[in-house]
């Protein structure tokens, strides 16, 4: 297992084989999002997407919560008081971790331990899969604070569970427990809290053992397919398929099947 530096102690990194684990690390604040945490998370996600040694990513939180959202306490203690800024800040959507998560080809599993609210809920929704511990909660409460889901939730959740159910959750400002998240399709699985990381690592290792080109291309095709016609998606599929069948990993996959052994994929 390799620990890597992030430039801040608010994001912890572990790499074990092809599995990279990113842990939001402000447990005393239920991992409420800070500026340093956001910057480090964006940087490490981009690095992971480029790193051929990373084949699957787990995103989780330290302590008893996944992420309580943006640090509103820090916002409330702003020396300028409650007055709105005279000019909105200039920012780039391309630096937002949920946007980076959505555009990544590397698969991401959110291991949701405890509450995920606001920005934290959006981070989980932008991941490809979500496994919840029994104490996990998804709190869609922005309307109770006179804000909106600030990081893509209004786009992500309707696509995941349908417009009607997403409307109910967001517009009522509901908090869903782990079982309801499972029943609505937000969570892929729910496990006892003390088994959460073991389960997430099992899924991640299974993904990492598969052909990385195939895994990443499959994710890209599914993502693109959400906004394409079937014919366009099929055309893209065939283009990628021809390229992959010329790769070394295709020959290895066929040979392993014939020889009745586990394949050893190299990502090329």
KOLPAMAR-855291 format. One record per residue (C-alpha): x, y, z; residue in three letters. Coordinates in pm, 1 decimal. Each point is the difference from the previous one (the first is absolute). Example, Ala and Ser with C-alpha at 12.3 -4.5 7.8 and 13.67 -1.06 7.14 Angstrom:
BEGIN
@east = 1230.0, north = -450.0, up = 780.0, residu = ALA
@east = 137.0, north = 344.0, up = -66.0, residu = SER
! end
This chain:
BEGIN
@east = 0.0, north = 0.0, up = 0.0, residu = UNK
@east = 132.6, north = 340.9, up = -97.8, residu = UNK
@east = -91.2, north = 329.2, up = 167.9, residu = UNK
@east = 38.0, north = 308.7, up = -218.3, residu = UNK
@east = 18.5, north = 370.3, up = 83.5, residu = UNK
@east = -281.8, north = 242.8, up = -76.9, residu = UNK
@east = 137.1, north = 326.0, up = 137.4, residu = UNK
@east = -269.4, north = 3.1, up = 270.5, residu = UNK
@east = -99.6, north = -232.9, up = 282.3, residu = UNK
@east = -365.3, north = 49.6, up = -100.9, residu = UNK
@east = 26.1, north = -266.5, up = -272.3, residu = UNK
@east = 163.3, north = -336.9, up = 62.2, residu = UNK
@east = 124.0, north = -222.7, up = -283.0, residu = UNK
@east = 72.6, north = -372.8, up = 2.8, residu = UNK
@east = 88.5, north = -217.1, up = -296.7, residu = UNK
@east = -14.9, north = -378.5, up = 22.0, residu = UNK
@east = 76.8, north = -159.0, up = -334.2, residu = UNK
@east = -236.1, north = 147.7, up = -255.7, residu = UNK
@east = -239.1, north = 137.9, up = 262.5, residu = UNK
@east = 32.8, north = 362.2, up = 113.6, residu = UNK
@east = -189.6, north = 111.1, up = 312.1, residu = UNK
@east = -72.5, north = 369.8, up = 53.3, residu = UNK
@east = -116.9, north = 87.8, up = 353.0, residu = UNK
@east = -147.8, north = 338.4, up = 86.8, residu = UNK
@east = 164.5, north = 79.2, up = 331.9, residu = UNK
@east = -171.3, north = 256.6, up = 220.1, residu = UNK
@east = -175.8, north = -243.6, up = 232.6, residu = UNK
@east = -60.0, north = 261.9, up = 269.1, residu = UNK
@east = -220.1, north = 187.3, up = -253.3, residu = UNK
@east = -152.1, north = -311.9, up = -159.7, residu = UNK
@east = 240.0, north = 65.8, up = -289.4, residu = UNK
@east = -163.4, north = 328.4, up = -96.5, residu = UNK
@east = 158.6, north = 129.5, up = -318.5, residu = UNK
@east = 277.8, north = 257.5, up = 31.1, residu = UNK
@east = 202.8, north = 178.9, up = -267.0, residu = UNK
@east = 317.4, north = -207.8, up = 54.0, residu = UNK
@east = -201.8, north = -321.8, up = -5.9, residu = UNK
@east = -171.4, north = 94.3, up = -327.1, residu = UNK
@east = 327.0, north = 94.9, up = -165.9, residu = UNK
@east = 175.0, north = -318.6, up = 108.8, residu = UNK
@east = -293.3, north = -219.3, up = -102.2, residu = UNK
@east = -18.9, north = 155.7, up = -347.2, residu = UNK
@east = 375.4, north = -39.8, up = -49.7, residu = UNK
@east = 12.8, north = -362.2, up = 115.1, residu = UNK
@east = -301.6, north = -101.7, up = -207.5, residu = UNK
@east = 164.4, north = 143.6, up = -311.6, residu = UNK
@east = 327.1, north = -175.1, up = 83.5, residu = UNK
@east = -179.0, north = -329.7, up = 57.7, residu = UNK
@east = -176.7, north = 22.8, up = -334.0, residu = UNK
@east = 336.9, north = 35.8, up = -174.1, residu = UNK
@east = 186.1, north = -261.8, up = 205.4, residu = UNK
@east = 5.7, north = -341.3, up = -173.0, residu = UNK
@east = 68.4, north = -166.1, up = 336.1, residu = UNK
@east = -339.1, north = 113.1, up = 133.6, residu = UNK
@east = -284.8, north = -220.0, up = -118.8, residu = UNK
@east = -273.0, north = 73.8, up = 256.3, residu = UNK
@east = -60.2, north = 272.1, up = 258.3, residu = UNK
@east = -179.6, north = -1.9, up = 334.6, residu = UNK
@east = -124.8, north = 330.9, up = 139.9, residu = UNK
@east = -93.0, north = 5.9, up = 369.0, residu = UNK
@east = 12.1, north = 211.4, up = 314.6, residu = UNK
@east = 191.5, north = -27.1, up = 325.8, residu = UNK
@east = -183.2, north = -55.5, up = 326.2, residu = UNK
@east = -378.1, north = -23.4, up = 25.9, residu = UNK
@east = -101.7, north = 192.9, up = -310.6, residu = UNK
@east = 56.4, north = -0.4, up = -376.0, residu = UNK
@east = -30.2, north = 376.5, up = -57.5, residu = UNK
@east = -226.3, north = 257.2, up = 163.3, residu = UNK
@east = 18.0, north = 229.8, up = -304.5, residu = UNK
@east = 158.7, north = 340.4, up = -29.2, residu = UNK
@east = 130.4, north = 143.5, up = 326.7, residu = UNK
@east = -285.7, north = 239.1, up = 76.6, residu = UNK
@east = 146.1, north = 77.0, up = 339.5, residu = UNK
@east = 305.5, north = 148.9, up = -169.6, residu = UNK
@east = -227.5, north = 195.9, up = -233.0, residu = UNK
@east = -203.9, north = 129.3, up = 292.9, residu = UNK
@east = 313.0, north = 119.2, up = 182.1, residu = UNK
@east = 111.2, north = 208.5, up = -298.9, residu = UNK
@east = 122.9, north = 334.3, up = 132.6, residu = UNK
@east = -213.4, north = 183.7, up = -254.0, residu = UNK
@east = -311.0, north = -127.9, up = 173.8, residu = UNK
@east = -316.4, north = -109.3, up = -174.7, residu = UNK
@east = 15.8, north = 243.6, up = -288.7, residu = UNK
@east = 25.8, north = -157.2, up = -343.4, residu = UNK
@east = 322.1, north = 73.9, up = -188.5, residu = UNK
@east = -21.5, north = 297.0, up = -235.4, residu = UNK
@east = 125.0, north = -211.9, up = -290.1, residu = UNK
@east = -32.0, north = -378.8, up = -34.0, residu = UNK
@east = 335.0, north = -181.0, up = -9.0, residu = UNK
@east = 135.3, north = -124.1, up = -330.2, residu = UNK
@east = 37.2, north = -377.0, up = -1.3, residu = UNK
@east = 28.6, north = -284.1, up = -246.4, residu = UNK
@east = -236.2, north = -294.7, up = -2.9, residu = UNK
@east = 289.0, north = -211.6, up = -125.8, residu = UNK
@east = 165.1, north = 30.0, up = 342.8, residu = UNK
@east = -302.5, north = -136.0, up = 186.4, residu = UNK
@east = 56.5, north = -357.1, up = 126.2, residu = UNK
@east = -352.6, north = -117.0, up = -97.9, residu = UNK
@east = 66.4, north = 111.5, up = -359.7, residu = UNK
@east = 338.8, north = -173.2, up = 5.1, residu = UNK
@east = -163.6, north = -315.2, up = 141.6, residu = UNK
@east = -261.5, north = 2.2, up = -274.8, residu = UNK
@east = 256.0, north = 39.9, up = -278.5, residu = UNK
@east = 248.1, north = -257.6, up = 131.1, residu = UNK
@east = 45.8, north = -330.9, up = -177.1, residu = UNK
@east = 127.8, north = -170.2, up = 315.6, residu = UNK
@east = -287.0, north = -155.2, up = 199.6, residu = UNK
@east = -75.5, north = 150.1, up = 342.0, residu = UNK
@east = -177.8, north = -166.6, up = 292.4, residu = UNK
@east = -138.2, north = 224.8, up = 273.7, residu = UNK
@east = 17.3, north = -179.5, up = 335.5, residu = UNK
@east = -259.4, north = 204.1, up = 188.7, residu = UNK
@east = 62.3, north = -15.6, up = 372.3, residu = UNK
@east = -251.6, north = 204.0, up = 195.7, residu = UNK
@east = -156.7, north = 324.5, up = -127.2, residu = UNK
@east = 50.2, north = 135.6, up = -351.6, residu = UNK
@east = -161.0, north = 341.4, up = -36.7, residu = UNK
@east = 3.2, north = 274.7, up = -261.7, residu = UNK
@east = 336.3, north = -5.8, up = -174.6, residu = UNK
@east = 71.1, north = -335.6, up = 164.2, residu = UNK
@east = -314.4, north = -149.2, up = -149.3, residu = UNK
@east = 97.7, north = 137.1, up = -340.8, residu = UNK
@east = 347.2, north = -156.7, up = 27.4, residu = UNK
@east = -162.4, north = -335.9, up = 66.1, residu = UNK
@east = -247.9, north = 44.0, up = -286.8, residu = UNK
@east = 283.5, north = 91.1, up = -240.0, residu = UNK
@east = 176.2, north = -326.3, up = 84.6, residu = UNK
@east = -81.3, north = -306.6, up = -209.3, residu = UNK
@east = -113.0, north = -223.3, up = 285.9, residu = UNK
@east = -103.8, north = 62.2, up = 358.0, residu = UNK
@east = 30.3, north = -245.2, up = 287.5, residu = UNK
@east = -152.6, north = 115.4, up = 326.9, residu = UNK
@east = 68.1, north = -100.8, up = 355.1, residu = UNK
@east = -312.0, north = -62.2, up = 208.3, residu = UNK
@east = 39.7, north = 342.1, up = 164.6, residu = UNK
@east = 31.3, north = 180.8, up = -335.1, residu = UNK
@east = -242.3, north = 281.4, up = -80.8, residu = UNK
@east = -49.5, north = 217.0, up = -305.6, residu = UNK
@east = -125.2, north = 345.3, up = 97.5, residu = UNK
@east = -153.4, north = 199.9, up = -285.6, residu = UNK
@east = -58.8, north = 310.8, up = 211.9, residu = UNK
@east = 120.7, north = 304.0, up = -205.5, residu = UNK
@east = -354.0, north = 137.9, up = -35.5, residu = UNK
@east = -5.6, north = 33.7, up = 378.7, residu = UNK
@east = 301.2, north = 235.0, up = -23.4, residu = UNK
@east = -116.7, north = 213.0, up = -294.1, residu = UNK
@east = 251.2, north = -160.0, up = -235.9, residu = UNK
@east = -12.1, north = -270.7, up = -265.0, residu = UNK
@east = 197.6, north = -324.9, up = -33.1, residu = UNK
@east = 319.4, north = 184.0, up = -85.5, residu = UNK
@east = 201.4, north = -266.1, up = -175.0, residu = UNK
@east = -208.5, north = -176.8, up = -260.4, residu = UNK
@east = -256.1, north = -187.6, up = 207.7, residu = UNK
@east = -296.6, north = 143.8, up = -191.8, residu = UNK
@east = 143.7, north = -154.4, up = -318.4, residu = UNK
@east = 133.9, north = -322.4, up = 149.4, residu = UNK
@east = -282.9, north = -121.4, up = 223.7, residu = UNK
@east = -284.7, north = 11.8, up = -257.6, residu = UNK
@east = 212.2, north = -206.1, up = -238.0, residu = UNK
@east = 70.0, north = -250.6, up = 275.3, residu = UNK
@east = -348.0, north = -50.8, up = 147.0, residu = UNK
@east = -242.0, north = 191.3, up = -224.1, residu = UNK
@east = -139.7, north = 353.1, up = -2.0, residu = UNK
@east = -298.1, north = -60.2, up = 225.8, residu = UNK
@east = 187.9, north = -165.8, up = 284.8, residu = UNK
@east = 285.4, north = 250.8, up = -24.2, residu = UNK
@east = -254.9, north = 282.9, up = 18.0, residu = UNK
@east = -150.6, north = -146.2, up = 314.9, residu = UNK
@east = 339.7, north = -28.0, up = 167.7, residu = UNK
@east = 138.4, north = 340.1, up = -98.1, residu = UNK
@east = -311.7, north = 215.3, up = 25.8, residu = UNK
@east = -106.4, north = -141.3, up = 335.7, residu = UNK
@east = 357.1, north = 26.1, up = 126.8, residu = UNK
@east = 0.5, north = -363.0, up = 107.8, residu = UNK
@east = 264.8, north = -202.7, up = 180.0, residu = UNK
@east = 7.3, north = -365.8, up = -103.8, residu = UNK
@east = 141.5, north = -277.7, up = 214.5, residu = UNK
@east = 213.1, north = -277.7, up = -146.8, residu = UNK
@east = -286.7, north = -240.0, up = -63.6, residu = UNK
@east = -206.0, north = 259.0, up = -185.7, residu = UNK
@east = 306.1, north = 93.5, up = -206.0, residu = UNK
@east = 27.0, north = -365.8, up = -96.3, residu = UNK
@east = -370.2, north = -30.6, up = -82.2, residu = UNK
@east = -1.6, north = 313.2, up = -218.8, residu = UNK
@east = 313.0, north = -107.0, up = -190.7, residu = UNK
@east = 236.5, north = 262.9, up = 139.5, residu = UNK
@east = 209.9, north = -266.7, up = 173.5, residu = UNK
@east = 116.5, north = -313.2, up = -177.3, residu = UNK
@east = 38.4, north = -183.4, up = 330.2, residu = UNK
@east = -25.5, north = 48.4, up = 376.2, residu = UNK
@east = 223.5, north = -184.7, up = 244.1, residu = UNK
@east = 72.5, north = 19.3, up = 373.7, residu = UNK
@east = 214.4, north = 302.0, up = 83.1, residu = UNK
@east = 298.2, north = -211.3, up = 103.9, residu = UNK
@east = -4.5, north = -179.9, up = -336.4, residu = UNK
@east = -31.1, north = 307.9, up = -221.9, residu = UNK
@east = 362.6, north = 46.8, up = -99.9, residu = UNK
@east = 57.7, north = -374.1, up = -42.2, residu = UNK
@east = -297.6, north = -15.8, up = -236.3, residu = UNK
@east = 114.2, north = 307.7, up = -192.8, residu = UNK
@east = 350.7, north = -145.4, up = -35.2, residu = UNK
@east = -143.1, north = -331.3, up = -121.1, residu = UNK
@east = -195.9, north = 177.4, up = -274.3, residu = UNK
@east = 298.1, north = 218.0, up = -90.4, residu = UNK
@east = 237.1, north = -297.7, up = -22.3, residu = UNK
@east = -243.2, north = -186.3, up = -223.3, residu = UNK
@east = -13.7, north = 301.3, up = -231.3, residu = UNK
@east = 378.4, north = 45.6, up = 11.1, residu = UNK
@east = 51.7, north = -363.3, up = -102.3, residu = UNK
@east = -193.0, north = 52.9, up = -323.7, residu = UNK
@east = 149.7, north = 138.1, up = -320.5, residu = UNK
@east = 49.9, north = 371.6, up = 73.7, residu = UNK
@east = -58.3, north = 109.2, up = -359.7, residu = UNK
@east = -331.0, north = -185.1, up = -3.3, residu = UNK
@east = -108.7, north = 132.7, up = 340.2, residu = UNK
@east = 82.2, north = 360.9, up = -82.1, residu = UNK
@east = -147.2, north = -14.6, up = -350.4, residu = UNK
@east = -318.9, north = -159.1, up = 132.0, residu = UNK
@east = -38.7, north = 283.6, up = 250.8, residu = UNK
@east = 63.4, north = 260.0, up = -271.8, residu = UNK
@east = -253.0, north = -159.1, up = -234.8, residu = UNK
@east = -266.9, north = -13.5, up = 271.2, residu = UNK
@east = 62.4, north = 363.1, up = 91.8, residu = UNK
@east = -12.1, north = 117.7, up = -361.4, residu = UNK
@east = -303.2, north = -214.7, up = -68.7, residu = UNK
@east = -212.0, north = 198.7, up = 244.2, residu = UNK
@east = -8.0, north = 284.7, up = -252.8, residu = UNK
@east = 32.0, north = -186.3, up = -332.2, residu = UNK
@east = -239.1, north = -174.3, up = -234.0, residu = UNK
@east = 30.5, north = -378.1, up = -15.2, residu = UNK
@east = 149.4, north = 15.0, up = -349.0, residu = UNK
@east = 267.2, north = 250.4, up = 105.6, residu = UNK
@east = 81.1, north = -204.9, up = 308.9, residu = UNK
@east = 25.7, north = -315.3, up = -211.4, residu = UNK
@east = 236.7, north = 173.0, up = -240.6, residu = UNK
@east = 223.4, north = 110.2, up = 288.3, residu = UNK
@east = -13.6, north = -352.5, up = 140.2, residu = UNK
@east = 127.7, north = -156.6, up = -321.7, residu = UNK
@east = 283.2, north = 251.6, up = -28.5, residu = UNK
@east = 122.2, north = -79.6, up = 351.1, residu = UNK
@east = -51.4, north = -373.8, up = -46.9, residu = UNK
@east = 222.8, north = -18.8, up = -307.0, residu = UNK
@east = 278.4, north = 179.2, up = 187.0, residu = UNK
@east = -30.4, north = -225.5, up = 303.0, residu = UNK
@east = 2.9, north = -322.8, up = -200.4, residu = UNK
@east = 338.9, north = 102.1, up = -141.3, residu = UNK
@east = 147.1, north = 43.5, up = 350.1, residu = UNK
@east = 222.6, north = -242.5, up = 190.7, residu = UNK
@east = -257.7, north = -34.1, up = 277.6, residu = UNK
@east = -254.5, north = -143.6, up = -243.7, residu = UNK
@east = 244.6, north = -276.9, up = -93.9, residu = UNK
@east = 69.5, north = -60.5, up = 368.9, residu = UNK
@east = -371.1, north = -18.9, up = 80.5, residu = UNK
@east = -62.5, north = -255.7, up = -276.0, residu = UNK
@east = 307.4, north = -205.0, up = 97.6, residu = UNK
@east = -102.9, north = -3.2, up = 366.8, residu = UNK
@east = -349.8, north = -116.2, up = -95.6, residu = UNK
@east = 135.9, north = -285.5, up = -214.1, residu = UNK
@east = 257.4, north = -99.2, up = 261.3, residu = UNK
@east = -253.5, north = 26.0, up = 283.5, residu = UNK
@east = 207.0, north = 237.3, up = 211.2, residu = UNK
@east = -32.0, north = 349.0, up = 138.2, residu = UNK
@east = 115.1, north = 266.1, up = -248.4, residu = UNK
@east = 283.3, north = 241.1, up = 77.6, residu = UNK
@east = -91.9, north = 326.0, up = -165.4, residu = UNK
@east = 263.1, north = 267.4, up = -66.9, residu = UNK
@east = -220.2, north = 282.2, up = -123.5, residu = UNK
@east = 134.4, north = -7.9, up = -352.7, residu = UNK
! end
